[in-house]
């Protein structure tokens, strides 16, 4: 009886209908992929944070001036597309007071703007 119930659950789990979990039989594999993606993101975020905090006064000046080498390096590491950078610098200029008080907010913004 239990084997039939278990088999029925496995068959039902393999439907073609969309759901937020995906195929439950593939959860271990997708979990590994998610863990690897999170690790890569956290490493990249750490690099961006190091650049921002090591060059914080200069980066704030570069944001106000519309760009510079330290800001470019942070944007490169955050993977902000080249064709999107001028718009993002304008946004950062509008939020400059926030970033002056909170370098972590600048790190978050750079990571959000990145791919």
Secondary structure, DSSP 8 states (H G I E B T S, - for coil): -HHHHHHHHHHHHT-SS--SS--GGGHHHHHHHHHHHHHHHHHHHHHHHHHHHHTHHHHHHHHHHT--HHHHHHHHHHT--GGGHHHHHHHHHHTHHHHHH-HHHHHHHHHHH--
